Amino acid sequence: MSIDYRAEIERLKRELPVTVVGHYYQRDEVFEMADITGDSLELARKCKADNNPWVVFCGVGFMGQSVKIIAPEKRVLMPKVACCAMARMMDATYFDESVAYMNKHGVKTEDILPITYINSDASVKAKVGKMGGMVCTSSNAYKIIEKGLESGKKILFVPDRCLGQNFANSMGLKSCVIGEEGKECNPAEADVICFNGFCSVHQLFTLDDIKFYREKYPDIKIAVHPECDPAIVDAADFAGSTSQLIKYVNELDPEQKVAIGTEYNLVNRMRQGNTYVLSSTKPECPTMNETTLEDLYKTLKSIEDNQPINEIFVDEDTRHYANLALERMLAIN
């Protein structure tokens, strides 16, 4: 006998003290089942304010961790503990190696202020917290880096080199990337030193894509996420976080054509008509798309059966220091 997953999910949501959370990049059928939707840190903060003790988070692993960091009393389950490829590029060992690289090139540890993008593992956030550093998001990175520079220290920005470089460029700062092929990174001569991580989805957009749309529609607007390569951001009309992209597109004249450089599921749900995906290849995040309606149903059913699956845990020491890094960011905001 087949199961009507939508009907069962709705039943379980009514009968259980649970909140289903969905990131913007989730596939439509899962996104539509969510009680709360949004971007990563926004979702964690909404979960903290929510009254239900259980959270079922449809997203990737570091997002579930973020809920546990700021709301440790919550029981957080994930239908799929999918791993963000960018977050996986940086772990505690790579962080230590990046600090050691800067030390080797004449920058003392006490002269380093680390900033980690929210798209990072809890262990990395904890390392940053212990060193007096901060977390940032794509919407507030400019403000966080600007504040960080007031310390007079070098900024170690992890894990996304593109985000670090793009905000450094926008602020007229010099940046370099540790481990970038064919290029030397001298931390003593740069303001922002970036780890060589990146988002595989946002690397899909090219200058040829922009050229194609500008030639086809001379008045088109190009809007991209700052996880894109600096050359793409420089060639665009607008660059902003997920929420900033949504706001930008929604405020355009309905007749204004716009090509958007970010994850496909989000673009597909934006304003209908005159909106295009800035890529000939479907820019779909593979890990965000792992979660299915069946997975969501099974996770909710595990709560009903008192046998919860895929629960997220963060040890107290890690949680404490990761939360310090988040609190420093929120204090600036």
N, C-alpha and C positions, 0 to 999 in steps of 0.2 A: 504493500500500500504506500503510495507516494505521499510525501509530506508537503503541505502548503506552507512553505517557509515564511512568507510574509504574514500570513494569518497567525502562525505560531509565535513569531517574533512579537507581533502586536499583543498577543495574549500574555506572553511572558513579561513584557514591559508593563502591562497593566497590573499583573499579580505580584511582581517582585519589586523590592526597593532598589531599583537599578536605573542608572542613566546611561544611555547609549550615546557615544560621542563619535563623530565622524570628521576626519580631516577633509579639506577641500579637494584633495587629490584622489579620494576614494572613488571607485566606480559608482555610477548613478544609483543602481539598485540598493547598494549599501548606504550611500550618502542619504538617500531618501528615508531610511529607517532611523536615522540619528535624531536624538532629542536636542543635541547641541552640535553645531557645526562651526568651523572656523579654521584658523591657522594654529600652529603648534602651541606656543606659549599662551595665547588667548584661550585655548581649550583647557589647558591645565588650570588657569586661574578661574575659569567658569566652573570647572569640576570642584575646586576648593570651596566655592561659594554655594554649590549645590547641596541639598539636604540628604540625598540618598547615600547610603554607606557603600554601595557597590557602583563601580564604573566599568563599563565595557568599552574599551577604546579601540576604534577602528583607525589604525594608522601604522606607524613604524615604532620600533622599540624605544628610541630615546624619548618619544612623546609620552608613552606610558610611564617611563622613568620620571619624567618631569612632574607628573601628577603625584607620584610617591614622594618626590623631593619636597614639594610645597604643601602636600596634604597627606602626610604619612598615615593618618587614621583611615584613609580610604582603602578598600579592597579593589585593586585594579587588575582586570583581566583583559587579554587581547585575543581576538579571534585568530589572529596570526601574529606571532612575535617576529614580524618582518624587520629586516635590518636595513636602514638607510645606508646606501653605498658610501656616501660622503662621511657619515658618522663612523663607519667601520674603518675608514682610512687612517683615523687617528685614535690611538689608545694611550694609556698611561706611559707605556715604554717609549713610544714615539714622541710624546710630550717631553719626557726627560731628555731624550736625545736632541730635541730641538733647543732646549735650554743649554745643553752641553755644547751644541754647535755655536751658539751665541757666545758662550764663555770662551771657547777656543778662539773666537775672532775678536776677543778683547772687551766683551760686554759682560760685566759682573752680574750675577744672579740678582743682587739687590737693586740693580739698575734696569731690571726687566719688569714690565707690567703685562701679564698675559690677559688676553680677551678671547673667550671662546664663543663661537656662534652657537645658538641654541641647538643646532643640528649636531650634537656631539654626545658621546656616552657619558653617563653619570661619573665614571671614574676620571674622565678628563675635566669635567666641571669641578670635581673635588680638588684635583691638582691645581687648577686655576684659583679656586677659592683659598687654598692654603698659601698661595703666593700673593694673596691680596688682590687678585684680579677679579674680573667681571664677566658675566654672560652678556651677549647682545642678540638682537634679532635683526632681520633684514630691514625692518622699519625704523629701528633706533640706532643702528650701528654708527652712523655719523655722529650722533650725540654722545654715544659711549666712548668712541675713539677720541673725540674732541676733549671730553672730560678727562680721559686717561692721560692725554698728552700734558695736561696741567701738572702732572706729577714730575715732569722732566725726564721720565723714563722712556726707554725704547718699548714699543708695543710689539708683543709677540701675538700674532693673530692666527687662530686655528679654528677649524681645520680647512676652511674654504679660501683658497688663494684668490679666487675671483672677487669674492665679496670684499676681502681685505684690500686688494688692489684698486677696485672700483671706488671705494670710499676714500682711499688715500689719494687717488687721482682727483676726486671731486673737491678735496681739501687742499690741493696743491702740495701734497707731501710726497716724499720719495719712499718707494717700497721696493722690496726684493723678495724672492721666493726661495726658501731653502729646498735644495734638491731639484730645481727646475733644470731640465736637460739643456745643456749647451749654454747655460748662463751662470755667472758667478754671483753669489749672494754675500755681500759684505755687510753684516749687521751694523758695524760701526758707522757706515755711511748712509744708512737708511733710517727712516722714522718708524715705518711699519714693516715688520719682518713676518712674512706669511709662511705657513706650512703648505706643502704642495698637495692639498686636497681639492676636490671639486665635485660638483653634481653632474652625474652622467647625463641626465635629461637636459639640463641647461647647456651642456656642451654641444648639443645637436644643432643649435642655431648658428648659421654662418652668414658672412657678409654677402655671399651669393644669394641667400634667401632674401635679404633686405633689398639687394639690387633688383631681384626678380619682381618683388611687389612694388617697388618705387617706379619701375619701368611700366608695369601693367596698370598701376593706378597712381598717377603723378601726385595726387593730393593726399595719399594714404598716410596715416599715422602709424609709427612703429613703436610699440610699447613692450618692454622686456623686464625680466627679473634681474636684479644685480648679481645673481649667481652665474649669469652669462659671462663669457669672456669679455675683458675690457674693450676689445675692438668692437664687439657687438653693442655694448652699452654706449660707447662713444658715437656710434652711427645711428642710434635710436633717437626718437623724439622724447621718450619718457622711459625712465627706469624706476621701479619701485617694488616693494614687497607685495605679497599676495593681496593683502587688504588694500594697499595703495593702488595696485593694478585694477582691482575691481572698482574702486572709487573713480579712478581716471576714466575707465571705459564707460561706466554708467553715466558720467557727466558729459560725455561727448554728444554732439548732435546725432540723432538716430541715422541721419544720412551720411555721417562721417565714416569712411572706411578705416578700419584699424586692423593691423596684423599683430598678434600677441605672441611673445616668446616666453612661454612657460608651459607647465604640464597640461596635457591634452584634456583631461577630464574637467579641469577648471575652465579652460577656454571654451569648451563645448557647452558649459552651463551659463556662460556670460551672455550679455545682450545678444539677442537673436538678430540676424541680418547684418550685413556689412562688417562682419567680424571673422577674421581668418586666423588660422594657425600658421605661425611663422616657420614652417618647415615642410619639406616634401616627405620627410619621414615622420610618422606619428610619434610625437614626443610624450610617450606614456611611461610613467614611473613603474617599473616592473614590480617592485616590492610593495608599493601602495596598492597595486592592483591584485595582490595575492588574496586579499580578503574577499570572501564570497558570502552570499546570503546563508548558505548552509553552515559556513564557519560561524557566523553571527548567531544563528539558531543554536548550534551545539554549545556555544559558550554560555548563552543565556540558560539553556537547559541544564548545564552543569551546576549553575547556581541553584536552580530548582531542586536538583537531585542531591544537593549538598556535597558535591564532588567537583569543586571549581577547578578549571583547567587554565593553563597558560597565565598563571598569576605572576605579577611583576613584584619583585622584591629588591630593595636597595638597603644595604647594611647601614647602620646608624652613623658610623664615622664618615662614610662616603656621602650620605644624605646631608649630614651637618655642613660639611665644607662646600658641597655643591649648592646647598641652599644659601650659604653666605655669598657665593658668587652671584646668585640670582637676586638676593636682597640688595646687593650693592647696585645692580642695574636698576632695580625698581626704585631705589632711593633717588637716583638721578632722574628717572622719568617723572 
